[in-house]
Structures are given as structure tokens and as C-alpha cells.
Amino acid sequence: MKNFDRDTLADVLAQGIGELKLDFDHKQHEQLLDYLGLLFKWNSVYNLTSVRDPMQMATLHILDSLAAVPAFEHAQNVLDVGAGGGLPGIVLAIARPDVKVSLVDTVHKKTAFLTQVKAELGLSNVTVYTARVEQLQVPELFDTITSRAFADLSDFVNWSGHLLADGGRFIALKGTAPQDEQERVPAEWRVAKLEPLQVPGLAAERHLVFIERNKTI
């Protein structure tokens, strides 16, 4: 499906949200569809994702990000590193309007898109930064820092560790979560948990990697 068929996409998302047992109201369903529409529209010019088909976007991006939402149950202040087109940050901000979500990316056209999404969807809980994460300074440290297909786990924690509050944790959205990546995590950090994800309509392997400070050091 190369055209944006809102009704069909609404059904796909609703079914997936039901399978994930997420409790969304009508406004959240509409915001997810609006976001998907903006991603589809802007992608042709801004190249936000290599996925061009809106049906694939719904599964590979929206439902993939939604599958991770329960992992953020206790989060209150989240940073999405290398946010790109807003995955998972924008999806999380829609799913959890009570959570502050910041998104950082170095590419101006991507942060311009994210700023447009924030405005059009009325996401008052979203902050967008155009910066290298290793140079980012913020008024309040984050209790959770996340990324999706962003970088090697060691780079992820090295570049953004200064932004994590005491007692906070990293949640990386990964495909296979390779063992060698986990082993390269610097000694001051440890992989606390590896959690497989089931994404509705997707047979591919997905994992969440939880990383915390190594308290034995």
C-alpha cells in the first residue's frame, strides 16, 4: 500500500494496540494516525526512514515502538537519543502524556520535523534538541535514556551517560542484541536485563536491553 489509507491503517493500529493490551483513548489513537501521516508525508522530502510503505511504517515503526511502552512504566523524564523521525520518543510521548519526553538529534531537518510533529499534535510534554548528545547539557537529568537502532551499546552509554540521573537506566531498542555488544559495555555500566519483544504483525527478532550503573565499582 503506497497511498495513505487512513481507515485501513487505523484498523491495523487498533488491532496491534489491542494485542499489546495498551489502554488508549480516542485522542491517542488519532494522534498516532496523525503522526504516521506526517511521517509518510515528510519522508519523501526529508528521508526520515528507508521504509516508504505506510502499512510497513505502521508495523515496523509505530507498533514496534509501542511494544516497548510498558518498559517505561516508572519513567517520568525520558531522553530519546538519535531520535531521527521520532521513534520511539514521539510514540512514547503520545502513549504516556504524563511523561516528559526529550528528543535529540544532530540533523536539523529531522529536528525540524519533530518540532512540526510536536506543534501539529499538541504534544506539550515534548522537548526537541538539535545537538550532539555528548555535548548536550540540560537543566534536569533524565531517569530513563532510550534509543532505537542508534549505535553500539558502548557508544550509547559513553555518549549519553552524563545525562542520566542517579538510579536511572538506559533502555535500548535492539533487534538481536548481540552478545559482543553487551560485552563491550564499559565497566562502570552493566546489562541488567535483556527482554524479548513481541511486535504484532512482525516475525523479526526484537529485544530491549536494560543498562544500569555498576554499583560494585
BABA-516847 format. One record per atom (N, C-alpha, C): chain; x negated, y negated, z; residue number from 1. Coordinates in Angstrom, 2 decimals, decimal comma. Atoms other than C-alpha are relative to their C-alpha. Example, Ala and Ser with C-alpha at 12.3 -4.5 7.8 and 13.67 -1.06 7.14 Angstrom:
BEGIN
PT/chain/xx/yy/zz/n
PT/A/-0,89/1,19/0,00/1
PT/A/-12,30/4,50/7,80/1
PT/A/-0,90/-1,20/0,00/1
PT/A/0,82/1,19/-0,06/2
PT/A/-13,67/1,06/7,14/2
PT/A/0,77/-1,09/0,73/2
//
This chain:
BEGIN
PT/chain/xx/yy/zz/n
PT/A/-0,85/1,20/0,00/1
PT/A/0,00/0,00/0,00/1
PT/A/-0,88/-1,24/0,00/1
PT/A/0,86/1,17/0,09/2
PT/A/-1,82/-3,10/-1,23/2
PT/A/0,74/-1,28/0,38/2
PT/A/-0,77/1,17/-0,38/3
PT/A/1,03/-5,54/-0,56/3
PT/A/0,40/0,10/1,47/3
PT/A/-0,34/0,04/-1,43/4
PT/A/2,13/-6,63/2,90/4
PT/A/1,49/0,22/0,16/4
PT/A/-1,40/-0,38/-0,22/5
PT/A/5,38/-4,78/3,57/5
PT/A/0,26/-0,04/1,50/5
PT/A/-0,11/0,23/-1,45/6
PT/A/6,27/-6,17/7,00/6
PT/A/0,88/1,04/0,70/6
PT/A/-0,91/-0,96/-0,64/7
PT/A/9,15/-3,78/7,72/7
PT/A/-0,67/1,35/0,18/7
PT/A/0,68/-1,30/-0,09/8
PT/A/7,13/-0,66/6,94/8
PT/A/-1,12/-0,05/1,04/8
PT/A/1,08/0,15/-0,96/9
PT/A/4,16/-1,95/8,93/9
PT/A/0,53/-0,11/1,42/9
PT/A/-0,64/0,11/-1,32/10
PT/A/6,47/-2,82/11,83/10
PT/A/0,34/1,38/0,53/10
PT/A/-0,35/-1,37/-0,41/11
PT/A/7,68/0,79/11,90/11
PT/A/-1,24/0,79/0,41/11
PT/A/1,25/-0,72/-0,31/12
PT/A/4,12/2,16/11,84/12
PT/A/-0,56/-0,44/1,35/12
PT/A/0,51/0,51/-1,27/13
PT/A/3,02/-0,10/14,68/13
PT/A/0,88/0,41/1,16/13
PT/A/-0,93/-0,36/-1,07/14
PT/A/6,15/0,58/16,73/14
PT/A/-0,15/1,47/0,40/14
PT/A/0,18/-1,43/-0,27/15
PT/A/5,66/4,33/16,39/15
PT/A/-1,31/0,24/0,76/15
PT/A/1,30/-0,15/-0,65/16
PT/A/1,98/4,07/17,34/16
PT/A/0,01/-0,53/1,43/16
PT/A/-0,09/0,59/-1,35/17
PT/A/2,72/1,80/20,32/17
PT/A/0,77/0,94/0,92/17
PT/A/-0,77/-0,98/-0,77/18
PT/A/5,30/4,35/21,46/18
PT/A/-0,85/1,21/0,39/18
PT/A/0,87/-1,15/-0,28/19
PT/A/2,79/7,21/21,17/19
PT/A/-1,05/-0,34/1,06/19
PT/A/0,99/0,44/-0,98/20
PT/A/0,29/5,18/23,20/20
PT/A/0,62/-0,34/1,35/20
PT/A/-0,76/0,28/-1,23/21
PT/A/3,01/4,58/25,83/21
PT/A/-0,30/-1,40/0,54/21
PT/A/0,19/1,39/-0,38/22
PT/A/2,41/0,84/25,83/22
PT/A/1,36/-0,69/0,05/22
PT/A/-1,29/0,65/-0,21/23
PT/A/5,26/-1,30/27,11/23
PT/A/-0,07/-1,45/-0,49/23
PT/A/0,06/1,33/0,60/24
PT/A/5,51/-4,30/24,77/24
PT/A/1,41/-0,55/-0,20/24
PT/A/-1,28/0,63/0,31/25
PT/A/8,33/-6,79/24,36/25
PT/A/0,03/-0,40/-1,48/25
PT/A/-0,18/0,35/1,41/26
PT/A/9,69/-8,09/21,04/26
PT/A/-1,05/-1,02/-0,46/26
PT/A/0,98/1,04/0,36/27
PT/A/7,35/-11,11/21,09/27
PT/A/-1,36/0,61/-0,30/27
PT/A/1,30/-0,63/0,21/28
PT/A/4,26/-8,90/21,39/28
PT/A/-0,03/0,80/-1,30/28
PT/A/-0,08/-0,72/1,27/29
PT/A/5,40/-6,69/18,51/29
PT/A/-0,15/-0,98/-1,17/29
PT/A/0,05/1,00/1,07/30
PT/A/5,90/-9,81/16,36/30
PT/A/-1,38/-0,62/-0,11/30
PT/A/1,36/0,58/0,02/31
PT/A/2,52/-11,25/17,37/31
PT/A/-0,99/0,95/-0,66/31
PT/A/0,88/-0,98/0,63/32
PT/A/0,76/-8,03/16,35/32
PT/A/0,20/0,02/-1,51/32
PT/A/-0,29/0,04/1,44/33
PT/A/2,51/-8,12/12,97/33
PT/A/-0,51/-1,29/-0,62/33
PT/A/0,50/1,29/0,51/34
PT/A/1,68/-11,81/12,54/34
PT/A/-1,52/0,02/-0,11/34
PT/A/1,46/-0,11/0,04/35
PT/A/-1,95/-11,12/13,39/35
PT/A/-0,45/0,86/-1,17/35
PT/A/0,32/-0,89/1,13/36
PT/A/-2,05/-8,24/10,90/36
PT/A/0,18/-0,75/-1,32/36
PT/A/-0,24/0,78/1,21/37
PT/A/-0,57/-10,57/8,28/37
PT/A/-1,10/-1,02/-0,25/37
PT/A/1,09/0,98/0,14/38
PT/A/-3,22/-13,23/8,94/38
PT/A/-1,31/0,68/-0,38/38
PT/A/1,21/-0,76/0,32/39
PT/A/-5,99/-10,64/8,83/39
PT/A/0,00/0,40/-1,48/39
PT/A/-0,15/-0,40/1,40/40
PT/A/-4,69/-9,39/5,48/40
PT/A/-0,17/-1,20/-0,93/40
PT/A/0,03/1,21/0,84/41
PT/A/-4,27/-12,92/4,07/41
PT/A/-1,41/-0,61/-0,08/41
PT/A/1,30/0,66/-0,05/42
PT/A/-7,63/-14,34/5,19/42
PT/A/-1,12/0,90/-0,48/42
PT/A/1,08/-0,94/0,33/43
PT/A/-9,60/-11,20/4,41/43
PT/A/-0,46/-0,14/-1,45/43
PT/A/0,35/0,11/1,42/44
PT/A/-9,51/-11,78/0,65/44
PT/A/-1,01/-1,13/-0,24/44
PT/A/0,91/1,14/0,16/45
PT/A/-11,40/-15,06/1,12/45
PT/A/-1,19/0,09/0,96/45
PT/A/1,01/0,06/-1,05/46
PT/A/-13,34/-14,58/4,36/46
PT/A/-0,73/1,32/0,23/46
PT/A/0,65/-1,30/-0,12/47
PT/A/-14,25/-10,88/4,06/47
PT/A/-0,19/0,40/1,47/47
PT/A/0,03/-0,31/-1,43/48
PT/A/-13,36/-10,14/7,69/48
PT/A/-0,18/1,49/0,27/48
PT/A/0,10/-1,45/-0,14/49
PT/A/-13,19/-6,38/7,15/49
PT/A/-0,08/0,63/-1,39/49
PT/A/0,09/-0,71/1,29/50
PT/A/-14,03/-3,90/4,40/50
PT/A/1,31/0,72/-0,33/50
PT/A/-1,31/-0,63/0,22/51
PT/A/-10,53/-2,43/4,83/51
PT/A/0,93/-1,01/-0,66/51
PT/A/-0,83/0,94/0,77/52
PT/A/-8,23/-4,02/2,25/52
PT/A/1,49/0,33/0,07/52
PT/A/-1,39/-0,45/0,00/53
PT/A/-5,03/-2,00/2,57/53
PT/A/0,64/-0,29/1,36/53
PT/A/-0,60/0,37/-1,28/54
PT/A/-2,67/-3,39/5,26/54
PT/A/0,45/1,20/0,84/54
PT/A/-0,38/-1,20/-0,75/55
PT/A/-1,43/0,10/6,18/55
PT/A/-1,22/0,59/0,71/55
PT/A/1,23/-0,47/-0,64/56
PT/A/-5,02/1,18/6,84/56
PT/A/-0,45/-0,95/1,10/56
PT/A/0,32/0,98/-1,03/57
PT/A/-5,61/-2,05/8,74/57
PT/A/0,82/0,27/1,27/57
PT/A/-0,89/-0,25/-1,15/58
PT/A/-2,63/-1,19/10,97/58
PT/A/-0,54/1,15/0,85/58
PT/A/0,49/-1,18/-0,73/59
PT/A/-4,12/2,19/11,89/59
PT/A/-1,45/-0,18/0,45/59
PT/A/1,44/0,04/-0,29/60
PT/A/-7,89/1,64/11,68/60
PT/A/-0,40/-1,16/0,90/60
PT/A/0,35/1,17/-0,79/61
PT/A/-7,86/-1,77/13,37/61
PT/A/0,95/-0,25/1,17/61
PT/A/-0,94/0,38/-1,06/62
PT/A/-4,68/-2,56/15,30/62
PT/A/0,22/1,16/0,99/62
PT/A/-0,26/-1,13/-0,90/63
PT/A/-3,78/0,89/16,68/63
PT/A/-1,29/0,50/0,65/63
PT/A/1,30/-0,37/-0,55/64
PT/A/-7,47/1,70/17,15/64
PT/A/-0,34/-0,86/1,21/64
PT/A/0,26/0,91/-1,12/65
PT/A/-7,83/-1,37/19,37/65
PT/A/1,02/0,19/1,12/65
PT/A/-1,04/-0,20/-1,02/66
PT/A/-4,51/-0,75/21,14/66
PT/A/-0,26/1,24/0,84/66
PT/A/0,29/-1,24/-0,74/67
PT/A/-5,66/2,75/22,11/67
PT/A/-0,94/-0,26/1,19/67
PT/A/0,95/0,32/-1,07/68
PT/A/-8,34/1,10/24,27/68
PT/A/0,61/-0,86/1,11/68
PT/A/-0,60/0,96/-0,94/69
PT/A/-5,95/-1,27/26,10/69
PT/A/0,09/0,53/1,43/69
PT/A/-0,08/-0,47/-1,39/70
PT/A/-5,34/0,99/29,16/70
PT/A/-1,32/-0,07/0,77/70
PT/A/1,31/0,07/-0,67/71
PT/A/-9,09/0,91/29,89/71
PT/A/-0,24/-1,37/0,64/71
PT/A/0,18/1,37/-0,52/72
PT/A/-8,74/-2,83/30,62/72
PT/A/1,03/-0,32/1,09/72
PT/A/-1,08/0,16/-0,98/73
PT/A/-6,07/-2,28/33,30/73
PT/A/-0,34/-1,00/1,10/73
PT/A/0,37/0,85/-1,12/74
PT/A/-8,02/-4,08/36,03/74
PT/A/-0,77/-1,26/-0,42/74
PT/A/0,76/1,17/0,49/75
PT/A/-9,71/-6,70/33,83/75
PT/A/0,83/-1,28/0,14/75
PT/A/-0,64/1,32/-0,09/76
PT/A/-8,93/-10,39/34,33/76
PT/A/-0,67/-1,03/-0,90/76
PT/A/0,76/0,97/0,78/77
PT/A/-11,64/-12,17/32,36/77
PT/A/-0,96/0,78/-0,92/77
PT/A/0,67/-0,90/0,94/78
PT/A/-12,91/-10,40/29,22/78
PT/A/-0,73/-0,78/-1,09/78
PT/A/0,72/0,54/1,14/79
PT/A/-15,55/-11,24/26,61/79
PT/A/-0,10/1,07/-1,09/79
PT/A/0,16/-0,88/1,16/80
PT/A/-15,43/-9,65/23,13/80
PT/A/-1,20/-0,51/-0,78/80
PT/A/1,27/0,39/0,62/81
PT/A/-18,97/-9,73/21,68/81
PT/A/-0,02/0,46/-1,46/81
PT/A/-0,01/-0,32/1,43/82
PT/A/-19,41/-9,85/17,90/82
PT/A/1,43/0,23/-0,46/82
PT/A/-1,45/-0,20/0,12/83
PT/A/-15,66/-10,36/17,69/83
PT/A/0,48/0,14/-1,44/83
PT/A/-0,38/-0,14/1,41/84
PT/A/-15,55/-10,64/13,89/84
PT/A/1,39/-0,51/-0,27/84
PT/A/-1,38/0,38/0,28/85
PT/A/-11,91/-10,65/12,85/85
PT/A/0,92/0,04/1,20/85
PT/A/-0,81/0,04/-1,22/86
PT/A/-10,74/-10,35/16,46/86
PT/A/0,34/1,35/0,59/86
PT/A/-0,27/-1,37/-0,46/87
PT/A/-10,96/-6,64/17,22/87
PT/A/-1,10/0,44/0,97/87
PT/A/-1,36/-0,14/-0,54/88
PT/A/-10,37/-5,72/19,96/88
PT/A/0,56/-1,24/0,68/88
PT/A/-0,36/1,14/-0,84/89
PT/A/-10,21/-9,21/21,51/89
PT/A/1,40/-0,56/-0,20/89
PT/A/-1,33/0,58/0,27/90
PT/A/-7,12/-10,64/19,79/90
PT/A/1,09/1,00/0,36/90
PT/A/-0,99/-1,04/-0,33/91
PT/A/-5,25/-7,34/20,13/91
PT/A/0,17/0,10/1,52/91
PT/A/-0,06/-0,04/-1,46/92
PT/A/-6,12/-7,25/23,85/92
PT/A/0,73/-1,22/0,56/92
PT/A/-0,65/1,23/-0,46/93
PT/A/-5,01/-10,87/24,29/93
PT/A/1,52/0,05/-0,20/93
PT/A/-1,43/-0,17/0,25/94
PT/A/-1,62/-10,01/22,76/94
PT/A/0,58/1,03/0,97/94
PT/A/-0,47/-1,08/-0,86/95
PT/A/-1,29/-6,80/24,77/95
PT/A/0,03/-0,40/1,47/95
PT/A/0,12/0,40/-1,41/96
PT/A/-2,33/-8,47/28,05/96
PT/A/-0,04/-1,52/0,10/96
PT/A/-0,03/1,47/-0,07/97
PT/A/-1,19/-12,11/28,10/97
PT/A/-0,43/-0,56/1,36/97
PT/A/0,43/0,42/-1,35/98
PT/A/-2,14/-12,21/31,81/98
PT/A/-1,52/-0,03/0,13/98
PT/A/1,46/-0,09/-0,04/99
PT/A/-5,83/-11,68/30,96/99
PT/A/-0,63/-1,11/-0,84/99
PT/A/0,76/0,97/0,79/100
PT/A/-8,27/-14,38/29,85/100
PT/A/-0,95/0,76/-0,93/100
PT/A/0,83/-0,70/0,98/101
PT/A/-9,98/-13,23/26,64/101
PT/A/-0,82/-1,03/-0,78/101
PT/A/0,90/0,84/0,78/102
PT/A/-13,02/-14,97/25,14/102
PT/A/-0,60/0,84/-1,11/102
PT/A/0,58/-0,69/1,15/103
PT/A/-14,39/-14,06/21,72/103
PT/A/-1,19/-0,80/-0,50/103
PT/A/1,19/0,68/0,49/104
PT/A/-17,88/-14,86/20,48/104
PT/A/-0,50/0,67/-1,27/104
PT/A/0,60/-0,49/1,24/105
PT/A/-19,35/-14,53/17,00/105
PT/A/-0,91/-1,10/-0,53/105
PT/A/0,94/0,97/0,55/106
PT/A/-22,22/-16,20/15,18/106
PT/A/0,49/-0,61/-1,31/106
PT/A/-0,42/0,40/1,34/107
PT/A/-20,36/-16,56/11,87/107
PT/A/1,16/-0,99/0,08/107
PT/A/-0,98/1,08/-0,12/108
PT/A/-18,45/-19,85/11,56/108
PT/A/1,33/0,35/-0,65/108
PT/A/-1,26/-0,28/0,68/109
PT/A/-15,89/-18,57/9,07/109
PT/A/0,85/1,00/0,81/109
PT/A/-0,75/-0,95/-0,83/110
PT/A/-14,96/-15,74/11,45/110
PT/A/0,60/-0,69/1,22/110
PT/A/-0,56/0,71/-1,15/111
PT/A/-14,56/-18,03/14,44/111
PT/A/1,06/-1,02/-0,43/111
PT/A/-1,07/0,86/0,54/112
PT/A/-12,55/-20,42/12,25/112
PT/A/1,30/0,79/-0,15/112
PT/A/-1,16/-0,88/0,11/113
PT/A/-10,21/-17,51/11,53/113
PT/A/0,59/0,27/1,39/113
PT/A/-0,47/-0,29/-1,35/114
PT/A/-9,99/-16,63/15,24/114
PT/A/0,70/-1,21/0,62/114
PT/A/-0,63/1,23/-0,50/115
PT/A/-9,19/-20,26/16,10/115
PT/A/1,36/-0,20/-0,65/115
PT/A/-1,28/0,09/0,70/116
PT/A/-6,44/-20,24/13,47/116
PT/A/1,01/1,00/0,57/116
PT/A/-0,87/-1,02/-0,60/117
PT/A/-5,02/-17,00/14,91/117
PT/A/0,51/-0,46/1,37/117
PT/A/-0,38/0,51/-1,33/118
PT/A/-5,05/-18,50/18,42/118
PT/A/1,11/-1,04/-0,12/118
PT/A/-0,98/1,07/0,18/119
PT/A/-3,11/-21,54/17,17/119
PT/A/1,34/0,53/-0,52/119
PT/A/-1,24/-0,46/0,62/120
PT/A/-0,58/-19,72/14,99/120
PT/A/0,79/0,96/0,89/120
PT/A/-0,68/-0,97/-0,87/121
PT/A/0,18/-17,01/17,57/121
PT/A/0,27/-0,57/1,39/121
PT/A/-0,24/0,63/-1,30/122
PT/A/0,20/-19,42/20,52/122
PT/A/-0,68/0,75/1,15/122
PT/A/0,71/-0,80/-1,01/123
PT/A/-2,41/-17,42/22,45/123
PT/A/-0,78/-0,92/0,94/123
PT/A/0,61/0,94/-0,94/124
PT/A/-3,13/-19,74/25,37/124
PT/A/-1,07/0,65/0,87/124
PT/A/1,00/-0,72/-0,80/125
PT/A/-5,26/-17,04/27,04/125
PT/A/-1,29/0,28/-0,76/125
PT/A/1,16/-0,27/0,86/126
PT/A/-7,85/-17,05/24,22/126
PT/A/-0,95/-1,20/-0,07/126
PT/A/1,06/0,99/0,22/127
PT/A/-11,16/-18,96/24,00/127
PT/A/-0,94/0,55/-1,06/127
PT/A/0,87/-0,44/1,09/128
PT/A/-13,36/-18,82/20,90/128
PT/A/-1,33/-0,76/0,06/128
PT/A/1,33/0,60/0,01/129
PT/A/-17,13/-19,44/20,87/129
PT/A/-0,72/0,37/-1,30/129
PT/A/0,89/-0,26/1,12/130
PT/A/-19,40/-19,81/17,85/130
PT/A/-1,43/-0,10/0,53/130
PT/A/1,33/-0,01/-0,63/131
PT/A/-22,80/-18,75/19,21/131
PT/A/-0,59/1,39/-0,10/131
PT/A/0,65/-1,29/-0,23/132
PT/A/-25,36/-16,01/19,58/132
PT/A/0,28/0,36/1,45/132
PT/A/-0,41/-0,35/-1,37/133
PT/A/-24,22/-14,10/22,65/133
PT/A/-1,16/-0,13/0,99/133
PT/A/1,13/0,09/-0,93/134
PT/A/-27,74/-14,05/24,12/134
PT/A/-0,29/-1,44/0,43/134
PT/A/0,19/1,41/-0,35/135
PT/A/-27,67/-17,87/24,16/135
PT/A/1,26/-0,61/0,61/135
PT/A/-1,27/0,53/-0,50/136
PT/A/-24,07/-18,24/25,36/136
PT/A/-0,06/-0,26/1,50/136
PT/A/-0,15/0,34/-1,42/137
PT/A/-23,50/-20,00/28,69/137
PT/A/1,46/-0,34/0,24/137
PT/A/-1,42/0,21/-0,29/138
PT/A/-20,06/-20,03/30,29/138
PT/A/0,18/-0,44/1,46/138
PT/A/-0,22/0,47/-1,38/139
PT/A/-18,55/-21,65/33,42/139
PT/A/0,31/1,11/0,98/139
PT/A/-0,39/-1,10/-0,87/140
PT/A/-17,33/-18,31/34,78/140
PT/A/-0,43/1,33/-0,64/140
PT/A/0,44/-1,29/0,54/141
PT/A/-18,93/-14,88/34,35/141
PT/A/1,18/0,95/-0,20/141
PT/A/-1,08/-0,90/0,39/142
PT/A/-16,86/-12,04/32,92/142
PT/A/-0,02/1,29/0,83/142
PT/A/-0,05/-1,28/-0,71/143
PT/A/-15,63/-8,96/34,81/143
PT/A/-0,09/1,18/-0,97/143
PT/A/0,07/-1,05/1,01/144
PT/A/-15,49/-7,00/31,55/144
PT/A/-0,54/-0,59/-1,31/144
PT/A/0,51/0,40/1,31/145
PT/A/-17,53/-7,34/28,34/145
PT/A/0,17/1,18/-0,94/145
PT/A/-0,31/-1,07/0,94/146
PT/A/-16,46/-5,35/25,31/146
PT/A/-0,57/-0,31/-1,38/146
PT/A/0,38/0,16/1,40/147
PT/A/-17,48/-4,79/21,71/147
PT/A/0,55/1,20/-0,76/147
PT/A/-0,49/-1,09/0,84/148
PT/A/-16,25/-2,70/18,82/148
PT/A/-0,90/0,10/-1,22/148
PT/A/0,90/-0,23/1,13/149
PT/A/-18,76/-1,25/16,37/149
PT/A/-0,94/-1,20/-0,21/149
PT/A/0,79/1,23/0,05/150
PT/A/-21,03/-4,19/17,22/150
PT/A/-1,49/0,27/-0,16/150
PT/A/1,46/-0,19/0,01/151
PT/A/-24,55/-2,91/17,93/151
PT/A/-0,33/1,25/0,80/151
PT/A/0,50/-1,06/-0,86/152
PT/A/-26,65/-0,23/19,57/152
PT/A/0,32/-0,37/1,46/152
PT/A/-0,38/0,27/-1,39/153
PT/A/-25,62/0,11/23,23/153
PT/A/-1,07/-0,78/0,75/153
PT/A/1,08/0,70/-0,70/154
PT/A/-29,05/-1,05/24,43/154
PT/A/-0,03/-1,48/-0,37/154
PT/A/-0,06/1,40/0,43/155
PT/A/-28,83/-4,25/22,35/155
PT/A/1,21/-0,70/0,61/155
PT/A/-1,25/0,56/-0,55/156
PT/A/-25,26/-4,82/23,51/156
PT/A/-0,19/-0,46/1,44/156
PT/A/0,16/0,38/-1,41/157
PT/A/-26,18/-4,80/27,21/157
PT/A/-1,15/-0,99/0,20/157
PT/A/1,13/0,94/-0,12/158
PT/A/-29,52/-6,59/26,75/158
PT/A/0,41/-1,42/-0,38/158
PT/A/-0,38/1,32/0,50/159
PT/A/-27,96/-9,46/24,80/159
PT/A/1,06/-0,68/0,84/159
PT/A/-1,13/0,63/-0,70/160
PT/A/-24,90/-9,99/26,98/160
PT/A/0,03/0,25/1,50/160
PT/A/0,03/-0,32/-1,43/161
PT/A/-25,92/-8,73/30,44/161
PT/A/0,05/-1,20/0,92/161
PT/A/0,02/1,21/-0,83/162
PT/A/-26,45/-12,28/31,74/162
PT/A/1,40/-0,59/0,19/162
PT/A/-1,36/0,54/-0,07/163
PT/A/-22,73/-12,93/31,23/163
PT/A/0,93/0,87/0,84/163
PT/A/-0,84/-0,94/-0,75/164
PT/A/-21,46/-10,01/33,34/164
PT/A/-0,08/-0,31/1,50/164
PT/A/-0,07/0,27/-1,44/165
PT/A/-20,31/-10,74/36,89/165
PT/A/-0,43/1,22/0,80/165
PT/A/0,32/-1,12/-0,90/166
PT/A/-21,47/-8,62/39,84/166
PT/A/1,22/0,90/0,11/166
PT/A/-1,11/-0,94/-0,08/167
PT/A/-19,37/-5,47/39,91/167
PT/A/0,75/0,18/-1,30/167
PT/A/-0,67/-0,09/1,30/168
PT/A/-18,38/-5,94/36,27/168
PT/A/-0,49/1,20/-0,80/168
PT/A/0,42/-1,14/0,82/169
PT/A/-18,70/-3,41/33,48/169
PT/A/0,16/-0,33/-1,49/169
PT/A/-0,13/0,04/1,45/170
PT/A/-19,17/-3,04/29,75/170
PT/A/0,94/1,11/-0,44/170
PT/A/-0,80/-1,03/0,65/171
PT/A/-16,62/-1,18/27,64/171
PT/A/-0,26/-0,11/-1,50/171
PT/A/0,32/0,01/1,43/172
PT/A/-17,95/-0,35/24,17/172
PT/A/0,92/0,96/-0,74/172
PT/A/-0,83/-0,85/0,86/173
PT/A/-15,58/0,98/21,49/173
PT/A/-0,89/0,58/-1,08/173
PT/A/0,92/-0,68/0,91/174
PT/A/-17,52/3,55/19,53/174
PT/A/0,71/1,13/-0,74/174
PT/A/-0,48/-1,18/0,70/175
PT/A/-16,98/6,31/17,01/175
PT/A/-0,43/1,26/0,73/175
PT/A/0,48/-1,26/-0,57/176
PT/A/-19,11/9,26/18,02/176
PT/A/-0,76/-0,18/1,31/176
PT/A/0,78/0,26/-1,22/177
PT/A/-21,01/7,59/20,91/177
PT/A/-1,21/0,93/0,09/177
PT/A/1,12/-0,93/0,07/178
PT/A/-24,31/9,32/20,01/178
PT/A/-0,85/0,02/1,27/178
PT/A/0,77/-0,21/-1,23/179
PT/A/-26,42/10,74/22,83/179
PT/A/-1,26/-0,86/0,04/179
PT/A/1,25/0,77/0,00/180
PT/A/-29,60/8,95/21,72/180
PT/A/0,24/-1,47/0,36/180
PT/A/-0,35/1,38/-0,38/181
PT/A/-27,86/5,57/22,05/181
PT/A/0,18/-0,11/1,51/181
PT/A/-0,23/0,01/-1,44/182
PT/A/-26,78/6,41/25,57/182
PT/A/-1,32/0,08/0,76/182
PT/A/1,28/-0,18/-0,67/183
PT/A/-30,30/7,47/26,49/183
PT/A/-0,89/-1,25/-0,09/183
PT/A/0,81/1,22/0,16/184
PT/A/-31,74/4,16/25,24/184
PT/A/0,50/-1,17/0,86/184
PT/A/-0,51/1,07/-0,87/185
PT/A/-29,63/2,11/27,67/185
PT/A/-1,07/-0,33/1,05/185
PT/A/1,07/0,38/-0,93/186
PT/A/-32,12/0,11/29,82/186
PT/A/0,24/0,52/1,42/186
PT/A/-0,06/-0,64/-1,31/187
PT/A/-32,90/1,46/33,29/187
PT/A/0,90/-0,73/0,99/187
PT/A/-0,84/0,75/-0,95/188
PT/A/-31,02/-1,33/35,06/188
PT/A/1,50/0,26/-0,20/188
PT/A/-1,39/-0,33/0,30/189
PT/A/-27,81/-0,01/33,49/189
PT/A/0,16/1,51/-0,06/189
PT/A/-0,26/-1,43/0,14/190
PT/A/-26,16/3,40/33,40/190
PT/A/1,34/0,21/-0,70/190
PT/A/-1,27/-0,38/0,60/191
PT/A/-23,47/5,05/31,30/191
PT/A/0,82/0,70/1,08/191
PT/A/-0,80/-0,52/-1,11/192
PT/A/-20,80/5,61/33,94/192
PT/A/1,02/1,02/-0,47/192
PT/A/-1,05/-0,91/0,50/193
PT/A/-18,24/7,36/31,74/193
PT/A/0,09/-0,08/-1,51/193
PT/A/-0,27/-0,09/1,43/194
PT/A/-17,55/8,50/28,21/194
PT/A/1,41/0,55/-0,15/194
PT/A/-1,42/-0,38/0,07/195
PT/A/-13,86/8,68/27,35/195
PT/A/0,46/0,12/-1,45/195
PT/A/-0,52/-0,14/1,36/196
PT/A/-12,44/10,12/24,10/196
PT/A/1,33/-0,71/-0,15/196
PT/A/-1,25/0,70/0,29/197
PT/A/-9,62/8,15/22,49/197
PT/A/0,78/0,74/-1,07/197
PT/A/-0,88/-0,51/1,05/198
PT/A/-6,65/9,43/20,53/198
PT/A/0,72/-1,18/-0,63/198
PT/A/-0,64/1,11/0,71/199
PT/A/-5,57/6,89/17,94/199
PT/A/1,13/0,57/-0,87/199
PT/A/-1,11/-0,51/0,80/200
PT/A/-2,10/7,51/16,45/200
PT/A/-0,27/-0,13/-1,50/200
PT/A/0,17/0,01/1,45/201
PT/A/-2,35/8,47/12,77/201
PT/A/-1,43/0,09/-0,46/201
PT/A/1,41/-0,02/0,36/202
PT/A/-6,14/8,79/12,89/202
PT/A/-0,66/1,27/0,54/202
PT/A/0,64/-1,25/-0,40/203
PT/A/-8,06/12,07/12,94/203
PT/A/-1,46/-0,20/0,41/203
PT/A/1,43/0,25/-0,26/204
PT/A/-11,51/10,46/13,28/204
PT/A/-0,30/-0,08/1,49/204
PT/A/0,46/0,02/-1,39/205
PT/A/-13,53/10,62/16,48/205
PT/A/-0,14/-1,43/0,51/205
PT/A/0,10/1,31/-0,64/206
PT/A/-13,27/7,63/18,82/206
PT/A/-0,31/0,19/1,48/206
PT/A/0,36/-0,08/-1,42/207
PT/A/-14,81/7,04/22,25/207
PT/A/-0,10/-1,40/0,61/207
PT/A/0,35/1,18/-0,79/208
PT/A/-15,02/4,40/24,94/208
PT/A/-1,23/0,36/0,84/208
PT/A/1,20/-0,18/-0,83/209
PT/A/-18,41/4,02/26,62/209
PT/A/0,03/-1,06/1,10/209
PT/A/-0,01/0,90/-1,16/210
PT/A/-18,33/2,51/30,12/210
PT/A/-1,40/-0,09/0,57/210
PT/A/1,37/0,22/-0,48/211
PT/A/-21,62/1,00/31,28/211
PT/A/0,06/-0,95/1,20/211
PT/A/0,04/0,81/-1,23/212
PT/A/-22,32/-0,39/34,77/212
PT/A/-1,44/-0,21/0,43/212
PT/A/1,34/0,19/-0,55/213
PT/A/-25,30/-1,74/36,68/213
PT/A/-0,42/1,23/0,77/213
PT/A/0,55/-1,16/-0,71/214
PT/A/-27,54/0,99/38,03/214
PT/A/-0,38/-0,43/1,41/214
PT/A/0,19/0,48/-1,38/215
PT/A/-27,29/0,47/41,78/215
PT/A/-1,16/0,68/0,72/215
PT/A/1,11/-0,70/-0,64/216
PT/A/-30,15/2,88/42,52/216
PT/A/-1,33/-0,72/-0,21/216
PT/A/1,25/0,73/0,29/217
PT/A/-32,69/0,38/41,17/217
PT/A/-0,11/-1,23/0,91/217
//
